[in-house]
Amino acid sequence: MLLAVLAVAHFLIFARSGVPMSFSIIPVLAWAGLRFTTSTVVVVTALSAATVLALTYVGQGPFAVLSPAGQTTYAQFVILVL
């Protein structure tokens, strides 16, 4: 169930939204932190960070409209918050 929720959240938040919505993944990760074990939350957070990096690297996702320096800065800030 967690993977399904995470996949839908990543699609809705990272694949089609703008910069302000990119931080909306935090409630999903908070829910995972309250509901699942620590090791599961670490894996989910790592998957979220990898998704942000992969989408930024290929020029997709919420940071695609920014300059390369802006893409890097925002991607690092999202990963820092996660």
DOROKE-318436 format. One record per atom (N, C-alpha, C): x, y, z. Coordinates in steps of 0.1 Angstrom, whole numbers, padded with zeros to 4 digits, always signed. Each point is the difference from the previous one (the first is absolute). Layout:
BEGIN
XYZ
...
This chain:
BEGIN
+0008-0012+0000
-0008+0012+0000
+0009+0013+0000
+0010-0001+0008
+0009+0012+0000
+0006+0003-0013
+0004-0010-0008
+0006+0002-0013
-0010+0006-0010
-0012-0005+0001
-0011+0006-0008
-0002+0015+0003
-0001+0003+0013
-0002+0014+0004
+0012+0008-0005
+0012-0005+0002
+0012+0008-0004
+0000+0002-0015
-0003-0010-0007
+0000+0001-0015
-0010+0011-0005
-0012-0001+0006
-0010+0010-0004
+0004+0014+0004
+0006+0001+0012
+0004+0013+0005
+0011+0006-0009
+0010-0009-0003
+0011+0005-0009
-0005+0004-0013
-0010-0007-0006
-0005+0004-0013
-0007+0013+0001
-0009+0002+0010
-0007+0012+0001
+0008+0012+0004
+0010-0002+0008
+0008+0011+0005
+0012+0003-0008
+0008-0009-0004
+0012+0002-0007
-0001+0001-0015
-0009-0008-0006
+0000-0001-0014
-0008+0011-0007
-0010+0006+0008
-0008+0009-0007
-0002+0013+0007
+0007+0003+0010
-0003+0012+0008
+0012+0010+0000
-0003+0012+0006
+0011+0010+0000
+0008-0001+0013
+0009+0009+0002
+0009+0000+0011
-0007+0000+0013
-0010+0009+0003
-0007+0000+0013
-0006-0014+0004
-0005-0007-0010
-0006-0013+0003
+0011-0011+0003
+0012+0002-0003
+0010-0010+0002
+0002-0004+0014
-0004+0009+0009
+0002-0003+0014
-0012-0008+0006
-0010-0002-0008
-0012-0007+0004
+0002-0015+0003
+0012-0005-0003
+0003-0014+0003
+0003-0002+0015
+0002+0011+0007
+0003-0001+0015
-0011-0007+0008
-0013+0003-0002
-0010-0007+0007
+0000-0015-0002
+0003-0004-0012
+0000-0014-0004
+0011-0007+0008
+0012+0007+0001
+0011-0006+0007
-0002+0001+0015
-0007+0010+0005
-0004+0000+0014
-0009-0011+0004
-0010-0003-0009
-0009-0011+0002
+0008-0013+0001
+0009-0002-0010
+0008-0012+0000
+0009-0001+0013
+0005+0011+0005
+0007+0000+0012
-0008-0004+0012
-0012+0004+0001
-0009-0004+0011
-0005-0014-0001
-0001-0005-0012
-0007-0013-0002
+0010-0012-0002
+0012+0003-0005
+0008-0011-0004
+0013+0000+0008
+0009-0010-0002
+0012-0001+0008
+0010+0010-0005
+0011+0002+0007
+0010+0010-0003
+0007-0004-0014
+0003-0013-0001
+0007-0004-0012
-0009+0002-0013
-0013-0002+0002
-0009+0003-0011
+0000+0014-0004
+0000+0009+0010
-0001+0014-0002
+0013+0005-0007
+0011-0006+0004
+0013+0004-0006
+0000-0004-0015
-0006-0012-0004
+0000-0004-0014
-0010+0009-0007
-0011+0004+0006
-0010+0009-0007
+0006+0014-0002
+0007+0005+0010
+0007+0013-0002
+0010-0001-0011
+0008-0010+0000
+0010-0002-0010
-0006-0001-0014
-0011-0007-0001
-0007+0000-0013
-0005+0014-0004
-0005+0007+0009
-0005+0014-0003
+0012+0009-0004
+0011-0001+0006
+0011+0008-0003
+0006-0005-0014
+0000-0013-0003
+0004-0004-0013
-0009+0004-0011
-0013+0001+0003
-0010+0005-0010
+0003+0014-0003
+0002+0008+0010
+0003+0015-0002
+0012+0001-0008
+0011-0007+0003
+0012+0001-0008
-0001-0005-0014
-0007-0011-0002
-0002-0005-0014
-0008+0009-0008
-0011+0005+0005
-0008+0009-0008
+0007+0013-0003
+0008+0005+0010
+0007+0013-0003
+0011-0003-0010
+0007-0011+0001
+0011-0003-0009
-0005-0001-0015
-0012-0006-0002
-0005-0001-0014
-0008+0012-0005
-0001+0010+0009
-0006+0013-0004
-0016-0001+0001
-0005-0009+0008
-0014-0001+0002
-0004+0004+0015
-0012-0001+0003
-0005+0002+0013
-0002+0015+0003
-0001+0003+0013
-0004+0014+0004
+0011+0010-0002
+0012-0004-0002
+0011+0009-0001
+0005+0002-0015
-0007-0005-0009
+0004+0000-0014
-0001+0014-0006
-0008+0009+0006
-0001+0013-0006
+0011+0010+0005
+0008-0005+0010
+0010+0009+0006
+0013-0001-0008
+0009+0009+0003
+0014-0001-0006
+0007-0012+0006
+0011-0005-0006
+0007-0011+0006
+0004+0002+0014
+0005+0013+0003
+0004+0003+0014
-0012-0001+0009
-0012+0005-0005
-0012+0000+0008
-0005-0015+0002
+0001-0008-0010
-0004-0014+0001
+0009-0007+0011
+0012+0003+0000
+0009-0007+0010
-0003+0005+0014
-0002+0013+0001
-0003+0006+0013
-0012-0005+0006
-0011+0000-0008
-0013-0005+0005
+0000-0015+0003
+0007-0008-0008
+0000-0014+0002
+0008-0003+0013
+0011+0007+0002
+0007-0002+0013
-0008+0004+0012
-0008+0011-0002
-0008+0005+0012
-0011-0010+0003
-0006-0006-0010
-0011-0010+0002
+0006-0012+0007
+0012-0005-0004
+0007-0011+0006
+0004+0003+0014
+0004+0012+0003
+0003+0005+0013
-0012-0001+0009
-0011+0004-0005
-0012+0000+0008
-0005-0014+0003
+0002-0009-0010
-0005-0014+0002
+0008-0006+0011
